[in-house]
């Protein structure tokens, strides 16, 4: 705050000299000009401005990618000055990190909401359907899962933890489901997580490489794959489906904590 007031003081002095005054700037002059400048340049509250910048940044990063989006672009989209961006975030890298963690949390909330609203019993078909639908609707998360160079540029090479968070969560989920007896236990959780990640990648980018006459709709593909997962992952002794739902709920809560910690580590300077 001291630096901001110092900049205002200097601007006031410049205004006085431009106007032809060479006398000493009094405290009264200083306060009057501060009030005038604050009235003329009213800024939204810190929390509102931060959310505004995150919305604008998410839109532009998804549209043009990290490398082609500048801080000036984000400020213009949000309707604030470039300086206002740096009052909230120390750099474009920091802003991008916070955007990614926020979008991951939105993705988590969306698929969890759909799953909790489904009164039917547990099934991989529905879990996969809701997860994929939420991912497909979120361009930042979709780009993260496919390591889209257009959106992320070389950012993931500098920040590999962003992708590891998702992959680690999948492996841990399979481990917990195996312990609960809801998933076959003759394959290591890490291998199951890897195979599912490859499948997810193929589902997302498949439309770009499969000829149109051989494609099926996204919803139908998810439904069919869900049935395969239900049958392929069920343990030989029969699945304990009733315990799978609370396991998923517990993992969702753990993921929330992990994302909160990740966002804090991103150094969001807006949380002052």
GUZAMAR-739611 format. One record per residue (C-alpha): residue number from 0; x, y, z; residue in one letter. Coordinates in steps of 0.2 Angstrom, whole numbers, plus 2048, in hexadecimal, padded with zeros to 3 digits. Example, Ala and Ser with C-alpha at 12.3 -4.5 7.8 and 13.67 -1.06 7.14 Angstrom:
2
<rec><n>0</n><xx>83E</xx><yy>7EA</yy><zz>827</zz><res>a</res></rec>
<rec><n>1</n><xx>844</xx><yy>7FB</yy><zz>824</zz><res>s</res></rec>
This chain:
272
<rec><n>0</n><xx>800</xx><yy>800</yy><zz>800</zz><res>x</res></rec>
<rec><n>1</n><xx>80F</xx><yy>80C</yy><zz>804</zz><res>x</res></rec>
<rec><n>2</n><xx>815</xx><yy>80A</yy><zz>7F2</zz><res>x</res></rec>
<rec><n>3</n><xx>804</xx><yy>80E</yy><zz>7EB</zz><res>x</res></rec>
<rec><n>4</n><xx>803</xx><yy>81E</yy><zz>7F5</zz><res>x</res></rec>
<rec><n>5</n><xx>815</xx><yy>823</yy><zz>7F1</zz><res>x</res></rec>
<rec><n>6</n><xx>810</xx><yy>821</yy><zz>7DE</zz><res>x</res></rec>
<rec><n>7</n><xx>801</xx><yy>82C</yy><zz>7E1</zz><res>x</res></rec>
<rec><n>8</n><xx>80C</xx><yy>839</yy><zz>7EA</zz><res>x</res></rec>
<rec><n>9</n><xx>818</xx><yy>83A</yy><zz>7DC</zz><res>x</res></rec>
<rec><n>10</n><xx>80A</xx><yy>83C</yy><zz>7CF</zz><res>x</res></rec>
<rec><n>11</n><xx>802</xx><yy>84A</yy><zz>7D9</zz><res>x</res></rec>
<rec><n>12</n><xx>813</xx><yy>853</yy><zz>7D9</zz><res>x</res></rec>
<rec><n>13</n><xx>815</xx><yy>851</yy><zz>7C6</zz><res>x</res></rec>
<rec><n>14</n><xx>803</xx><yy>858</yy><zz>7C4</zz><res>x</res></rec>
<rec><n>15</n><xx>807</xx><yy>867</yy><zz>7CF</zz><res>x</res></rec>
<rec><n>16</n><xx>817</xx><yy>86B</yy><zz>7C5</zz><res>x</res></rec>
<rec><n>17</n><xx>80F</xx><yy>869</yy><zz>7B4</zz><res>x</res></rec>
<rec><n>18</n><xx>802</xx><yy>875</yy><zz>7BA</zz><res>x</res></rec>
<rec><n>19</n><xx>810</xx><yy>882</yy><zz>7BD</zz><res>x</res></rec>
<rec><n>20</n><xx>810</xx><yy>881</yy><zz>7D0</zz><res>x</res></rec>
<rec><n>21</n><xx>822</xx><yy>880</yy><zz>7D8</zz><res>x</res></rec>
<rec><n>22</n><xx>81D</xx><yy>882</yy><zz>7EA</zz><res>x</res></rec>
<rec><n>23</n><xx>81D</xx><yy>874</yy><zz>7F7</zz><res>x</res></rec>
<rec><n>24</n><xx>810</xx><yy>867</yy><zz>7F5</zz><res>x</res></rec>
<rec><n>25</n><xx>806</xx><yy>868</yy><zz>806</zz><res>x</res></rec>
<rec><n>26</n><xx>7FE</xx><yy>85A</yy><zz>80F</zz><res>x</res></rec>
<rec><n>27</n><xx>7ED</xx><yy>861</yy><zz>80B</zz><res>x</res></rec>
<rec><n>28</n><xx>7F2</xx><yy>862</yy><zz>7F8</zz><res>x</res></rec>
<rec><n>29</n><xx>7F8</xx><yy>850</yy><zz>7F9</zz><res>x</res></rec>
<rec><n>30</n><xx>7E8</xx><yy>849</yy><zz>802</zz><res>x</res></rec>
<rec><n>31</n><xx>7DC</xx><yy>853</yy><zz>7F6</zz><res>x</res></rec>
<rec><n>32</n><xx>7E5</xx><yy>84C</yy><zz>7E7</zz><res>x</res></rec>
<rec><n>33</n><xx>7E5</xx><yy>83A</yy><zz>7EE</zz><res>x</res></rec>
<rec><n>34</n><xx>7D2</xx><yy>83B</yy><zz>7F1</zz><res>x</res></rec>
<rec><n>35</n><xx>7CF</xx><yy>842</yy><zz>7DF</zz><res>x</res></rec>
<rec><n>36</n><xx>7DA</xx><yy>834</yy><zz>7D7</zz><res>x</res></rec>
<rec><n>37</n><xx>7D1</xx><yy>827</yy><zz>7E1</zz><res>x</res></rec>
<rec><n>38</n><xx>7C0</xx><yy>82E</yy><zz>7DC</zz><res>x</res></rec>
<rec><n>39</n><xx>7C5</xx><yy>82E</yy><zz>7CA</zz><res>x</res></rec>
<rec><n>40</n><xx>7CD</xx><yy>81D</yy><zz>7CA</zz><res>x</res></rec>
<rec><n>41</n><xx>7C2</xx><yy>812</yy><zz>7D4</zz><res>x</res></rec>
<rec><n>42</n><xx>7C7</xx><yy>800</yy><zz>7D5</zz><res>x</res></rec>
<rec><n>43</n><xx>7BD</xx><yy>7F1</yy><zz>7DA</zz><res>x</res></rec>
<rec><n>44</n><xx>7C0</xx><yy>7E9</yy><zz>7EB</zz><res>x</res></rec>
<rec><n>45</n><xx>7CF</xx><yy>7DD</yy><zz>7EB</zz><res>x</res></rec>
<rec><n>46</n><xx>7C5</xx><yy>7CD</yy><zz>7EC</zz><res>x</res></rec>
<rec><n>47</n><xx>7BA</xx><yy>7D3</yy><zz>7DD</zz><res>x</res></rec>
<rec><n>48</n><xx>7C8</xx><yy>7D9</yy><zz>7D3</zz><res>x</res></rec>
<rec><n>49</n><xx>7D2</xx><yy>7C9</yy><zz>7D6</zz><res>x</res></rec>
<rec><n>50</n><xx>7C3</xx><yy>7BF</yy><zz>7D0</zz><res>x</res></rec>
<rec><n>51</n><xx>7C1</xx><yy>7CA</yy><zz>7C1</zz><res>x</res></rec>
<rec><n>52</n><xx>7D3</xx><yy>7C8</yy><zz>7BC</zz><res>x</res></rec>
<rec><n>53</n><xx>7D2</xx><yy>7B5</yy><zz>7BE</zz><res>x</res></rec>
<rec><n>54</n><xx>7C2</xx><yy>7B4</yy><zz>7B3</zz><res>x</res></rec>
<rec><n>55</n><xx>7CA</xx><yy>7BF</yy><zz>7A5</zz><res>x</res></rec>
<rec><n>56</n><xx>7DB</xx><yy>7B5</yy><zz>7A6</zz><res>x</res></rec>
<rec><n>57</n><xx>7D2</xx><yy>7A4</yy><zz>7A5</zz><res>x</res></rec>
<rec><n>58</n><xx>7C9</xx><yy>7AA</yy><zz>796</zz><res>x</res></rec>
<rec><n>59</n><xx>7D8</xx><yy>7B1</yy><zz>78D</zz><res>x</res></rec>
<rec><n>60</n><xx>7E4</xx><yy>7A3</yy><zz>792</zz><res>x</res></rec>
<rec><n>61</n><xx>7D7</xx><yy>796</yy><zz>78B</zz><res>x</res></rec>
<rec><n>62</n><xx>7D5</xx><yy>7A0</yy><zz>77B</zz><res>x</res></rec>
<rec><n>63</n><xx>7E7</xx><yy>7A6</yy><zz>777</zz><res>x</res></rec>
<rec><n>64</n><xx>7F2</xx><yy>79B</yy><zz>782</zz><res>x</res></rec>
<rec><n>65</n><xx>7FE</xx><yy>7A0</yy><zz>790</zz><res>x</res></rec>
<rec><n>66</n><xx>80C</xx><yy>7A6</yy><zz>784</zz><res>x</res></rec>
<rec><n>67</n><xx>801</xx><yy>7B1</yy><zz>779</zz><res>x</res></rec>
<rec><n>68</n><xx>7F7</xx><yy>7B9</yy><zz>788</zz><res>x</res></rec>
<rec><n>69</n><xx>7FF</xx><yy>7C8</yy><zz>790</zz><res>x</res></rec>
<rec><n>70</n><xx>7FC</xx><yy>7D1</yy><zz>7A0</zz><res>x</res></rec>
<rec><n>71</n><xx>7F6</xx><yy>7E0</yy><zz>796</zz><res>x</res></rec>
<rec><n>72</n><xx>7E9</xx><yy>7D5</yy><zz>78D</zz><res>x</res></rec>
<rec><n>73</n><xx>7E2</xx><yy>7CE</yy><zz>79D</zz><res>x</res></rec>
<rec><n>74</n><xx>7E1</xx><yy>7E0</yy><zz>7A5</zz><res>x</res></rec>
<rec><n>75</n><xx>7D8</xx><yy>7E6</yy><zz>795</zz><res>x</res></rec>
<rec><n>76</n><xx>7CC</xx><yy>7D7</yy><zz>796</zz><res>x</res></rec>
<rec><n>77</n><xx>7C8</xx><yy>7DA</yy><zz>7A8</zz><res>x</res></rec>
<rec><n>78</n><xx>7C6</xx><yy>7ED</yy><zz>7A6</zz><res>x</res></rec>
<rec><n>79</n><xx>7D4</xx><yy>7F2</yy><zz>7B2</zz><res>x</res></rec>
<rec><n>80</n><xx>7E6</xx><yy>7F9</yy><zz>7B1</zz><res>x</res></rec>
<rec><n>81</n><xx>7F5</xx><yy>7EE</yy><zz>7AF</zz><res>x</res></rec>
<rec><n>82</n><xx>7FB</xx><yy>7F5</yy><zz>7C0</zz><res>x</res></rec>
<rec><n>83</n><xx>7EB</xx><yy>7EE</yy><zz>7C8</zz><res>x</res></rec>
<rec><n>84</n><xx>7F0</xx><yy>7DC</yy><zz>7C1</zz><res>x</res></rec>
<rec><n>85</n><xx>801</xx><yy>7DD</yy><zz>7CA</zz><res>x</res></rec>
<rec><n>86</n><xx>7F8</xx><yy>7E3</yy><zz>7DA</zz><res>x</res></rec>
<rec><n>87</n><xx>7F0</xx><yy>7D2</yy><zz>7DA</zz><res>x</res></rec>
<rec><n>88</n><xx>7FD</xx><yy>7C6</yy><zz>7D2</zz><res>x</res></rec>
<rec><n>89</n><xx>80F</xx><yy>7C8</yy><zz>7D2</zz><res>x</res></rec>
<rec><n>90</n><xx>811</xx><yy>7C2</yy><zz>7C0</zz><res>x</res></rec>
<rec><n>91</n><xx>808</xx><yy>7BA</yy><zz>7B2</zz><res>x</res></rec>
<rec><n>92</n><xx>80F</xx><yy>7A9</yy><zz>7B7</zz><res>x</res></rec>
<rec><n>93</n><xx>807</xx><yy>7AB</yy><zz>7C8</zz><res>x</res></rec>
<rec><n>94</n><xx>7F7</xx><yy>7B0</yy><zz>7C1</zz><res>x</res></rec>
<rec><n>95</n><xx>7F7</xx><yy>7A1</yy><zz>7B5</zz><res>x</res></rec>
<rec><n>96</n><xx>7FA</xx><yy>795</yy><zz>7C4</zz><res>x</res></rec>
<rec><n>97</n><xx>7EC</xx><yy>79C</yy><zz>7CE</zz><res>x</res></rec>
<rec><n>98</n><xx>7E0</xx><yy>79B</yy><zz>7BE</zz><res>x</res></rec>
<rec><n>99</n><xx>7E5</xx><yy>788</yy><zz>7BC</zz><res>x</res></rec>
<rec><n>100</n><xx>7E2</xx><yy>784</yy><zz>7CE</zz><res>x</res></rec>
<rec><n>101</n><xx>7D2</xx><yy>78D</yy><zz>7CE</zz><res>x</res></rec>
<rec><n>102</n><xx>7CC</xx><yy>784</yy><zz>7BE</zz><res>x</res></rec>
<rec><n>103</n><xx>7D1</xx><yy>773</yy><zz>7C6</zz><res>x</res></rec>
<rec><n>104</n><xx>7C6</xx><yy>777</yy><zz>7D5</zz><res>x</res></rec>
<rec><n>105</n><xx>7B8</xx><yy>77C</yy><zz>7CA</zz><res>x</res></rec>
<rec><n>106</n><xx>7BA</xx><yy>76B</yy><zz>7C0</zz><res>x</res></rec>
<rec><n>107</n><xx>7BA</xx><yy>762</yy><zz>7D1</zz><res>x</res></rec>
<rec><n>108</n><xx>7AA</xx><yy>76A</yy><zz>7D7</zz><res>x</res></rec>
<rec><n>109</n><xx>7A1</xx><yy>767</yy><zz>7C6</zz><res>x</res></rec>
<rec><n>110</n><xx>7A4</xx><yy>755</yy><zz>7C5</zz><res>x</res></rec>
<rec><n>111</n><xx>7A1</xx><yy>752</yy><zz>7D7</zz><res>x</res></rec>
<rec><n>112</n><xx>791</xx><yy>75C</yy><zz>7D6</zz><res>x</res></rec>
<rec><n>113</n><xx>78A</xx><yy>751</yy><zz>7C8</zz><res>x</res></rec>
<rec><n>114</n><xx>78F</xx><yy>741</yy><zz>7D1</zz><res>x</res></rec>
<rec><n>115</n><xx>787</xx><yy>746</yy><zz>7E1</zz><res>x</res></rec>
<rec><n>116</n><xx>777</xx><yy>74B</yy><zz>7D9</zz><res>x</res></rec>
<rec><n>117</n><xx>776</xx><yy>739</yy><zz>7D1</zz><res>x</res></rec>
<rec><n>118</n><xx>76C</xx><yy>72F</yy><zz>7DD</zz><res>x</res></rec>
<rec><n>119</n><xx>770</xx><yy>71E</yy><zz>7D4</zz><res>x</res></rec>
<rec><n>120</n><xx>77E</xx><yy>713</yy><zz>7DA</zz><res>x</res></rec>
<rec><n>121</n><xx>790</xx><yy>714</yy><zz>7D7</zz><res>x</res></rec>
<rec><n>122</n><xx>797</xx><yy>710</yy><zz>7C6</zz><res>x</res></rec>
<rec><n>123</n><xx>7A7</xx><yy>714</yy><zz>7BD</zz><res>x</res></rec>
<rec><n>124</n><xx>79C</xx><yy>718</yy><zz>7AE</zz><res>x</res></rec>
<rec><n>125</n><xx>794</xx><yy>727</yy><zz>7B7</zz><res>x</res></rec>
<rec><n>126</n><xx>7A4</xx><yy>72D</yy><zz>7C0</zz><res>x</res></rec>
<rec><n>127</n><xx>7AD</xx><yy>72D</yy><zz>7AF</zz><res>x</res></rec>
<rec><n>128</n><xx>79F</xx><yy>735</yy><zz>7A7</zz><res>x</res></rec>
<rec><n>129</n><xx>79D</xx><yy>744</yy><zz>7B3</zz><res>x</res></rec>
<rec><n>130</n><xx>7B0</xx><yy>746</yy><zz>7B4</zz><res>x</res></rec>
<rec><n>131</n><xx>7B2</xx><yy>746</yy><zz>7A1</zz><res>x</res></rec>
<rec><n>132</n><xx>7A4</xx><yy>752</yy><zz>79F</zz><res>x</res></rec>
<rec><n>133</n><xx>7AA</xx><yy>75E</yy><zz>7AC</zz><res>x</res></rec>
<rec><n>134</n><xx>7BC</xx><yy>75E</yy><zz>7A4</zz><res>x</res></rec>
<rec><n>135</n><xx>7B5</xx><yy>760</yy><zz>792</zz><res>x</res></rec>
<rec><n>136</n><xx>7AC</xx><yy>770</yy><zz>798</zz><res>x</res></rec>
<rec><n>137</n><xx>7BB</xx><yy>777</yy><zz>7A0</zz><res>x</res></rec>
<rec><n>138</n><xx>7C8</xx><yy>77D</yy><zz>793</zz><res>x</res></rec>
<rec><n>139</n><xx>7D6</xx><yy>780</yy><zz>79F</zz><res>x</res></rec>
<rec><n>140</n><xx>7D5</xx><yy>76F</yy><zz>7A7</zz><res>x</res></rec>
<rec><n>141</n><xx>7D2</xx><yy>766</yy><zz>796</zz><res>x</res></rec>
<rec><n>142</n><xx>7E2</xx><yy>76F</yy><zz>790</zz><res>x</res></rec>
<rec><n>143</n><xx>7EB</xx><yy>769</yy><zz>7A0</zz><res>x</res></rec>
<rec><n>144</n><xx>7E6</xx><yy>757</yy><zz>79E</zz><res>x</res></rec>
<rec><n>145</n><xx>7EC</xx><yy>757</yy><zz>78C</zz><res>x</res></rec>
<rec><n>146</n><xx>7FC</xx><yy>761</yy><zz>78F</zz><res>x</res></rec>
<rec><n>147</n><xx>7F5</xx><yy>76D</yy><zz>781</zz><res>x</res></rec>
<rec><n>148</n><xx>804</xx><yy>777</yy><zz>77C</zz><res>x</res></rec>
<rec><n>149</n><xx>7F9</xx><yy>785</yy><zz>774</zz><res>x</res></rec>
<rec><n>150</n><xx>7F2</xx><yy>789</yy><zz>785</zz><res>x</res></rec>
<rec><n>151</n><xx>800</xx><yy>785</yy><zz>791</zz><res>x</res></rec>
<rec><n>152</n><xx>80F</xx><yy>788</yy><zz>786</zz><res>x</res></rec>
<rec><n>153</n><xx>81F</xx><yy>782</yy><zz>790</zz><res>x</res></rec>
<rec><n>154</n><xx>817</xx><yy>786</yy><zz>7A1</zz><res>x</res></rec>
<rec><n>155</n><xx>814</xx><yy>774</yy><zz>7A5</zz><res>x</res></rec>
<rec><n>156</n><xx>827</xx><yy>771</yy><zz>7A3</zz><res>x</res></rec>
<rec><n>157</n><xx>82A</xx><yy>77E</yy><zz>7B1</zz><res>x</res></rec>
<rec><n>158</n><xx>81B</xx><yy>779</yy><zz>7BB</zz><res>x</res></rec>
<rec><n>159</n><xx>819</xx><yy>766</yy><zz>7BA</zz><res>x</res></rec>
<rec><n>160</n><xx>811</xx><yy>765</yy><zz>7CA</zz><res>x</res></rec>
<rec><n>161</n><xx>800</xx><yy>76B</yy><zz>7C2</zz><res>x</res></rec>
<rec><n>162</n><xx>7FF</xx><yy>75B</yy><zz>7B8</zz><res>x</res></rec>
<rec><n>163</n><xx>805</xx><yy>74F</yy><zz>7C6</zz><res>x</res></rec>
<rec><n>164</n><xx>7F8</xx><yy>755</yy><zz>7D2</zz><res>x</res></rec>
<rec><n>165</n><xx>7EA</xx><yy>74D</yy><zz>7C6</zz><res>x</res></rec>
<rec><n>166</n><xx>7F4</xx><yy>73D</yy><zz>7C2</zz><res>x</res></rec>
<rec><n>167</n><xx>7F8</xx><yy>73A</yy><zz>7D5</zz><res>x</res></rec>
<rec><n>168</n><xx>7E6</xx><yy>73D</yy><zz>7DA</zz><res>x</res></rec>
<rec><n>169</n><xx>7E0</xx><yy>72F</yy><zz>7CD</zz><res>x</res></rec>
<rec><n>170</n><xx>7ED</xx><yy>723</yy><zz>7D3</zz><res>x</res></rec>
<rec><n>171</n><xx>7E8</xx><yy>726</yy><zz>7E5</zz><res>x</res></rec>
<rec><n>172</n><xx>7D5</xx><yy>724</yy><zz>7E1</zz><res>x</res></rec>
<rec><n>173</n><xx>7D8</xx><yy>713</yy><zz>7D9</zz><res>x</res></rec>
<rec><n>174</n><xx>7E3</xx><yy>70E</yy><zz>7E8</zz><res>x</res></rec>
<rec><n>175</n><xx>7D4</xx><yy>713</yy><zz>7F4</zz><res>x</res></rec>
<rec><n>176</n><xx>7C7</xx><yy>70A</yy><zz>7E9</zz><res>x</res></rec>
<rec><n>177</n><xx>7D2</xx><yy>6FA</yy><zz>7E9</zz><res>x</res></rec>
<rec><n>178</n><xx>7D3</xx><yy>6FA</yy><zz>7FC</zz><res>x</res></rec>
<rec><n>179</n><xx>7C1</xx><yy>6FC</yy><zz>7FD</zz><res>x</res></rec>
<rec><n>180</n><xx>7BE</xx><yy>6EE</yy><zz>7F1</zz><res>x</res></rec>
<rec><n>181</n><xx>7B5</xx><yy>6F8</yy><zz>7E4</zz><res>x</res></rec>
<rec><n>182</n><xx>7C3</xx><yy>6F5</yy><zz>7D7</zz><res>x</res></rec>
<rec><n>183</n><xx>7CC</xx><yy>6E6</yy><zz>7D1</zz><res>x</res></rec>
<rec><n>184</n><xx>7DD</xx><yy>6E5</yy><zz>7DA</zz><res>x</res></rec>
<rec><n>185</n><xx>7E8</xx><yy>6DB</yy><zz>7CE</zz><res>x</res></rec>
<rec><n>186</n><xx>7EE</xx><yy>6EB</yy><zz>7C6</zz><res>x</res></rec>
<rec><n>187</n><xx>7F9</xx><yy>6F9</yy><zz>7CF</zz><res>x</res></rec>
<rec><n>188</n><xx>7EF</xx><yy>709</yy><zz>7D2</zz><res>x</res></rec>
<rec><n>189</n><xx>7FD</xx><yy>713</yy><zz>7C8</zz><res>x</res></rec>
<rec><n>190</n><xx>7FA</xx><yy>708</yy><zz>7B9</zz><res>x</res></rec>
<rec><n>191</n><xx>7E7</xx><yy>70A</yy><zz>7BA</zz><res>x</res></rec>
<rec><n>192</n><xx>7E9</xx><yy>71D</yy><zz>7BB</zz><res>x</res></rec>
<rec><n>193</n><xx>7F5</xx><yy>71D</yy><zz>7AD</zz><res>x</res></rec>
<rec><n>194</n><xx>7E9</xx><yy>714</yy><zz>7A2</zz><res>x</res></rec>
<rec><n>195</n><xx>7DB</xx><yy>71F</yy><zz>7A6</zz><res>x</res></rec>
<rec><n>196</n><xx>7E5</xx><yy>72E</yy><zz>7A3</zz><res>x</res></rec>
<rec><n>197</n><xx>7E9</xx><yy>728</yy><zz>791</zz><res>x</res></rec>
<rec><n>198</n><xx>7D7</xx><yy>724</yy><zz>78E</zz><res>x</res></rec>
<rec><n>199</n><xx>7D2</xx><yy>736</yy><zz>794</zz><res>x</res></rec>
<rec><n>200</n><xx>7DF</xx><yy>73D</yy><zz>788</zz><res>x</res></rec>
<rec><n>201</n><xx>7D8</xx><yy>733</yy><zz>77A</zz><res>x</res></rec>
<rec><n>202</n><xx>7C6</xx><yy>738</yy><zz>77E</zz><res>x</res></rec>
<rec><n>203</n><xx>7CB</xx><yy>74A</yy><zz>77D</zz><res>x</res></rec>
<rec><n>204</n><xx>7D6</xx><yy>74B</yy><zz>76E</zz><res>x</res></rec>
<rec><n>205</n><xx>7CE</xx><yy>73C</yy><zz>764</zz><res>x</res></rec>
<rec><n>206</n><xx>7C2</xx><yy>747</yy><zz>75A</zz><res>x</res></rec>
<rec><n>207</n><xx>7D2</xx><yy>750</yy><zz>753</zz><res>x</res></rec>
<rec><n>208</n><xx>7D9</xx><yy>740</yy><zz>74B</zz><res>x</res></rec>
<rec><n>209</n><xx>7CA</xx><yy>734</yy><zz>748</zz><res>x</res></rec>
<rec><n>210</n><xx>7C1</xx><yy>737</yy><zz>737</zz><res>x</res></rec>
<rec><n>211</n><xx>7B0</xx><yy>73E</yy><zz>73A</zz><res>x</res></rec>
<rec><n>212</n><xx>7A7</xx><yy>730</yy><zz>732</zz><res>x</res></rec>
<rec><n>213</n><xx>7AE</xx><yy>724</yy><zz>740</zz><res>x</res></rec>
<rec><n>214</n><xx>7AB</xx><yy>730</yy><zz>74F</zz><res>x</res></rec>
<rec><n>215</n><xx>79D</xx><yy>72E</yy><zz>75C</zz><res>x</res></rec>
<rec><n>216</n><xx>796</xx><yy>73B</yy><zz>767</zz><res>x</res></rec>
<rec><n>217</n><xx>7A0</xx><yy>740</yy><zz>776</zz><res>x</res></rec>
<rec><n>218</n><xx>792</xx><yy>73B</yy><zz>782</zz><res>x</res></rec>
<rec><n>219</n><xx>78F</xx><yy>72A</yy><zz>779</zz><res>x</res></rec>
<rec><n>220</n><xx>7A2</xx><yy>726</yy><zz>77A</zz><res>x</res></rec>
<rec><n>221</n><xx>7A3</xx><yy>72B</yy><zz>78D</zz><res>x</res></rec>
<rec><n>222</n><xx>794</xx><yy>71F</yy><zz>790</zz><res>x</res></rec>
<rec><n>223</n><xx>79B</xx><yy>710</yy><zz>787</zz><res>x</res></rec>
<rec><n>224</n><xx>7AC</xx><yy>713</yy><zz>78F</zz><res>x</res></rec>
<rec><n>225</n><xx>7A4</xx><yy>714</yy><zz>7A0</zz><res>x</res></rec>
<rec><n>226</n><xx>79C</xx><yy>703</yy><zz>79D</zz><res>x</res></rec>
<rec><n>227</n><xx>7AD</xx><yy>6FB</yy><zz>798</zz><res>x</res></rec>
<rec><n>228</n><xx>7B5</xx><yy>703</yy><zz>7A8</zz><res>x</res></rec>
<rec><n>229</n><xx>7A7</xx><yy>6FC</yy><zz>7B3</zz><res>x</res></rec>
<rec><n>230</n><xx>7A9</xx><yy>6EA</yy><zz>7AD</zz><res>x</res></rec>
<rec><n>231</n><xx>7BC</xx><yy>6EB</yy><zz>7AA</zz><res>x</res></rec>
<rec><n>232</n><xx>7C0</xx><yy>6F2</yy><zz>7BC</zz><res>x</res></rec>
<rec><n>233</n><xx>7B4</xx><yy>6E8</yy><zz>7C6</zz><res>x</res></rec>
<rec><n>234</n><xx>7BC</xx><yy>6DC</yy><zz>7D2</zz><res>x</res></rec>
<rec><n>235</n><xx>7B9</xx><yy>6C9</yy><zz>7CF</zz><res>x</res></rec>
<rec><n>236</n><xx>7B1</xx><yy>6C7</yy><zz>7E0</zz><res>x</res></rec>
<rec><n>237</n><xx>7A4</xx><yy>6D5</yy><zz>7DC</zz><res>x</res></rec>
<rec><n>238</n><xx>7A5</xx><yy>6E7</yy><zz>7DE</zz><res>x</res></rec>
<rec><n>239</n><xx>7A2</xx><yy>6EF</yy><zz>7EF</zz><res>x</res></rec>
<rec><n>240</n><xx>799</xx><yy>6FE</yy><zz>7E6</zz><res>x</res></rec>
<rec><n>241</n><xx>791</xx><yy>705</yy><zz>7F6</zz><res>x</res></rec>
<rec><n>242</n><xx>7A3</xx><yy>70A</yy><zz>7FD</zz><res>x</res></rec>
<rec><n>243</n><xx>7A9</xx><yy>712</yy><zz>7ED</zz><res>x</res></rec>
<rec><n>244</n><xx>79E</xx><yy>722</yy><zz>7EE</zz><res>x</res></rec>
<rec><n>245</n><xx>7A5</xx><yy>727</yy><zz>800</zz><res>x</res></rec>
<rec><n>246</n><xx>7B7</xx><yy>723</yy><zz>7FA</zz><res>x</res></rec>
<rec><n>247</n><xx>7B4</xx><yy>72F</yy><zz>7EB</zz><res>x</res></rec>
<rec><n>248</n><xx>7AD</xx><yy>73C</yy><zz>7F6</zz><res>x</res></rec>
<rec><n>249</n><xx>7BC</xx><yy>73B</yy><zz>802</zz><res>x</res></rec>
<rec><n>250</n><xx>7C8</xx><yy>73C</yy><zz>7F3</zz><res>x</res></rec>
<rec><n>251</n><xx>7BF</xx><yy>74C</yy><zz>7ED</zz><res>x</res></rec>
<rec><n>252</n><xx>7C1</xx><yy>754</yy><zz>7FE</zz><res>x</res></rec>
<rec><n>253</n><xx>7D4</xx><yy>750</yy><zz>7FE</zz><res>x</res></rec>
<rec><n>254</n><xx>7D5</xx><yy>757</yy><zz>7EC</zz><res>x</res></rec>
<rec><n>255</n><xx>7CD</xx><yy>767</yy><zz>7F2</zz><res>x</res></rec>
<rec><n>256</n><xx>7DA</xx><yy>769</yy><zz>800</zz><res>x</res></rec>
<rec><n>257</n><xx>7E8</xx><yy>765</yy><zz>7F3</zz><res>x</res></rec>
<rec><n>258</n><xx>7E2</xx><yy>772</yy><zz>7E7</zz><res>x</res></rec>
<rec><n>259</n><xx>7E0</xx><yy>77F</yy><zz>7F5</zz><res>x</res></rec>
<rec><n>260</n><xx>7F2</xx><yy>77B</yy><zz>7FA</zz><res>x</res></rec>
<rec><n>261</n><xx>7F8</xx><yy>77C</yy><zz>7E8</zz><res>x</res></rec>
<rec><n>262</n><xx>7EF</xx><yy>78D</yy><zz>7E6</zz><res>x</res></rec>
<rec><n>263</n><xx>7F7</xx><yy>794</yy><zz>7F6</zz><res>x</res></rec>
<rec><n>264</n><xx>808</xx><yy>78E</yy><zz>7F0</zz><res>x</res></rec>
<rec><n>265</n><xx>805</xx><yy>797</yy><zz>7DF</zz><res>x</res></rec>
<rec><n>266</n><xx>808</xx><yy>7A7</yy><zz>7E9</zz><res>x</res></rec>
<rec><n>267</n><xx>7F8</xx><yy>7AF</yy><zz>7E6</zz><res>x</res></rec>
<rec><n>268</n><xx>7FC</xx><yy>7C1</yy><zz>7EC</zz><res>x</res></rec>
<rec><n>269</n><xx>7EA</xx><yy>7C6</yy><zz>7EC</zz><res>x</res></rec>
<rec><n>270</n><xx>7E8</xx><yy>7BC</yy><zz>7FD</zz><res>x</res></rec>
<rec><n>271</n><xx>7EF</xx><yy>7CB</yy><zz>807</zz><res>x</res></rec>
